[in-house]
Structures are given as C-alpha cells and as structure tokens.
Amino acid sequence: MTDRQIMLNAEQQTNELINLLSVDRPVNRMDIRQKLVEIRNHIHKVTTSAIDYQVIVDNLDDNILITDADERVLYINPAYEQHTGIPKEEIIGQTVTEILKTKKYFTVATVPDVIKRKEKVMKLSNMSAKKNPGIVIGVPIFDPQNNLQYVVASNRGLSTFVNLRENFDHFVHSLNDLQQDTDAVQIYESSSSVPQEHTMIGNGVEMQKIHHFIKNVGMTDATVLITGESGTGKELIADAIYKNSRRSQKPFIKINCSSIPASLLESELFGYEKGAFSGASAQGKKGLFEAANTGTLLLDEIGDMPMDLQAKLLRAIQSSEITRVGGTAPIKLNIRLIASTNCNLKEKIANGTFRSDLYYRLHVIPISVPPLRDRKEDIPLLCRHYLNIFSEKYNRPVSLSEENLDTLTNYSWPGNIRELRNIMEYLAVCCADSPQIENSFLYSIFDMETDNAYLELNQNMTLNEAVSTYEKEFLKNTIKDVKNLKEASQILNVDISTVSRKLKQYGLSIKH
Ligand SMILES: Nc1ncnc2c1ncn2[C@@H]1O[C@H](COP(=O)(O)OP(=O)(O)OP(=O)(O)O)[C@@H](O)[C@H]1O
C-alpha cells in the first residue's frame, strides 16, 4: 500500500467515527477506542516510513511538474521554479493547455500527448520565461485499476548536456585507451609473425578430422565458422587455417567481439570519417575490416555481437564492401572471414539474439570442436606435451605415472585444453621435489572431495563398461587406506579371493 492509500484508509475510518458520534444514541466507548487505535496505527505507519517522498522530489535537481489526468498542475518542485522562473502560484491549478495558450511560460509540453497516448513522451522544449531550452520527458502514472492518475513531466536544461559533452569526449578517449590495453585486437602482418608457441596436439579421430578440414579449407577463401566450448582450441584452429591458406603472407586480424565495448565496435570494425561523432579523431580512422583487406579476419566470440551490428556485418559480407561510420562512399574489400564462438548460435537464433541470415552466411564451412572429455584419447598426449614444456621452462623434471594419466584422462576438464595446460604448469612448479605425483594431489587440485567425484560415466558406455569403470574407481579408493587384502575384504564385505581377482583385473595393488 502506498502512503497515500494508507492515509485514505485513515480518512475513511475517521469519517465512520464522525458518523458514529453524530447519531443521537449511546455509543460504546470501547468501540470508539478501537477505531481510534486503528486510525493512529495508520498514521503512525506513514509518519515513521523510511522515505519521505515529498522531501526527495522537493530536492531533485531535475525540474518536476505533476498534473492530474485532466492536465491540471498539482505540483512543481523548487528546482522547477528556480530553473524556469515560473512562480508556483501562477501555474498550480491551471491546465497545461491553458498555460500553453498564454505563451508566457513555455511553448512545448508533453502532458497533453501523454494523456492522449497513455505512454511516455519526450520532446525538446523551450522555457520562454528564461529562454532556457531543455529536454522534457512526460511519464504517465496509472492507478491499480489502470486508470491514468498523474502525469509527471521532468525536464533538464540543455546547458547541462553541453557541459557533459566535454566529459563525454574524455569518456570516449578513456574507453579507447582501455581497449588498447586488452588483447581485443591482434594484428599480424604475415603468418611468420603469428606466435608459434603452441603446436596442435592430438591424433584421435576428432583431431584427425579437424586436421583434414584445415588442410582442405586452408586453400579456399570459404568462410569458416568454428564452434566449441571455451578452451577447446578454436583460436589455434583459426591460426592453422590462416597459416595453411593462400593468404598466409597477407594480414591476419583477430578481433574479440566481446572485449570491445558495443558502442565502439562499429567504428572499430568499419572505421569512421572525420567528425563522425564527438571524441572521433579529426582525421577519421581506418577500421579493422579495411586493415584486413586482401587478408584474413577472425571474428572471435561472434555470438556476443550486438544485433544492430550483426545487420551491418551481414551487409558487409553480402556486398563485400563496407561504409565508414559517418561516411557515404562504400569501400570494396576482399577478405577471408573466420568466425568463432562458444555460444550455441542456434539457441541464440531461437531466443532472438542472433540473426539467422547472418548464421547461414557464416555457416559455410562449419568446424565443431569437441570438448576434451569427448576426445579422451588426446588427453595423455596433451598432458605429456605441456608437462615437458613447463618442466623445461622451469627446469624442474616431473613425470606422470600411468595412474596419474588414468586419473587425468577420467577427469571431465570443464575448462578444456586451457585448464589442462594450466594444471600441467602447476604440477611442474609444485611437484618437482618428489619423483612421483601423488594421485591425491591431483584430486586436491581438481578441487574434488573424493576420488570418485571425478568419475565420469559416459552416456555412450555399455552397462558392463560403466559398472567396470565404477568398480575400478571404487576399489582404487578403498585400497588407498588399507594395509592388506584381508582389511580390504572386510571393508568391501567380499571374499579375499574376490578382492585379489578384481585388483588383478584392474591392474591395482595395495601399496602398504
Ligand atoms: N590441440 C591443441 N594442442 C595443444 N594446445 C592446444 C590445442 N588446442 C588448444 N590448445 C591450447 O589451449 C589454450 C586454449 O586454446 P584457444 O584459445 O585456441 O581456445 P578457444 O576455444 O579459442 O577458447 P575461447 O573460446 O575461450 O577463446 C591455448 O593455450 C591453446 O594453445
């Protein structure tokens, strides 16, 4: 209930009380007391309410004018009087149309339009009294039955916005600087300048398919769309496509669409003409599309591109030309496009945040990179590869046992190869003092409570495979803390011979 509704209640109860006392018959004192207590409680609610809205509106710096549903002015705040020079007593109680007719105070108003259209209205206004142009916004307020109750018009002089302009230029510059600090854009002149630090490791079926794709699409100019979870190697694949392409001696520009503020993305991609917007360089600026001309452009995180820009990108792809922001002349370009994303673009299309026409323009050669948990055969290779790199880098020899590799292979790697690489670096740094890496240490870095937590049961397993996988992990976990077969058989409540046979079957042994 609003404060006003509470007070209306109190008023109604007071009227009832007055009526009760007005009739010429005896009244029950306790009934009257009860009514007075109720009224007092209502009033108390309002007087002790945390916010006194009138004080707030009285102190706002915006000019506020409130009318009823018949345009009659009910209230103006002190800022309104002060900034417009309109005395309160001259307009309270008048209708806005009457005030407009006098042409004395203002010549533009939103209130009549708000009442007619029952929606928010924004206009440029001119306060004749002070020759002070401003922006006025009228907002309708409805009662619980959805009848128009008030119109609140707030306005602010344009001079405030002019003052902000300087601030805005500064703001745009600092955004530009911020962007230079991130690796949102990487520009390579030719493939020899693309860092060589990571080779593509993996010879499982999925990786073989990807190598095959890279070889085939490399020599064409076809647009490639690489999808896959974060850290699966999409960027590495884009690098490989570029290096294997006819354009490998031409520029390669990588743009992370989600790292560039949406307000700057269009001018970064398409460039701008001089004076295109405040804060723009006086000479205009070449965009990244122009810089990638004759070469390759990688649009990383394409799923995060704002919808309005998606339309412009679609036009650029369809016509092979772009127009700079603030410019009119189209610029013809010849670019090989690679896009990548970890979003599900089909889902984004369904919920209206990605254009389907753009999707089909990009989806010419789709490469879907499977997560590491679906290409487990590559995990041991990747682990050894990165552990070697980091052992050498930190000069700390560390090696992985079969048991370690088994554990690492069964882990689900939510962060994919990026996570695997980080964990190998961590092992090289932290485990060099002991010749063997304890499995329990691996569990602790995976932040797992029990050894079983990492057990991933693949949906494609047969029942027997799933049972064996679980049984092996269960046994491994049990024998960690037992001294002999007898103790294990007691805990597991099976014969010693069964434990012995199972351990042999899974290549496990009791260490103590
Ligand atoms: N097949 C691979 N062999 C060796 N290292 C790889 C392989 N694939 C990816 N990596 C390494 O894993 C890390 C993540 O790869 P990359 O940045 O290409 O993934 P991504 O899918 O583009 O991730 P994101 O979606 O988060 O940008 C990098 O350090 C990369 O060198």
The ligand as a Gaussian input file, in Angstrom:
#p B3LYP/6-31G(d) Opt

LIG

0 1
 N       45.174000     -29.182000     -29.986000
 C       45.854000     -28.427000     -29.111000
 N       47.109000     -28.767000     -28.775000
 C       47.809000     -28.052000     -27.892000
 N       47.336000     -26.951000     -27.276000
 C       46.097000     -26.565000     -27.570000
 C       45.297000     -27.270000     -28.506000
 N       44.108000     -26.639000     -28.610000
 C       44.170000     -25.593000     -27.773000
 N       45.361000     -25.541000     -27.144000
 C       45.779000     -24.543000     -26.153000
 O       44.683000     -24.353000     -25.254000
 C       44.523000     -22.963000     -24.941000
 C       43.147000     -22.513000     -25.359000
 O       43.045000     -22.565000     -26.776000
 P       42.246000     -21.491000     -27.622000
 O       42.462000     -20.112000     -27.095000
 O       42.528000     -21.734000     -29.057000
 O       40.762000     -21.957000     -27.237000
 P       39.381000     -21.282000     -27.635000
 O       38.469000     -22.401000     -27.934000
 O       39.603000     -20.258000     -28.691000
 O       38.982000     -20.620000     -26.265000
 P       37.971000     -19.386000     -26.009000
 O       36.640000     -19.784000     -26.570000
 O       37.938000     -19.279000     -24.516000
 O       38.576000     -18.207000     -26.675000
 C       45.645000     -22.234000     -25.660000
 O       46.727000     -22.099000     -24.775000
 C       45.985000     -23.174000     -26.786000
 O       47.324000     -23.010000     -27.196000

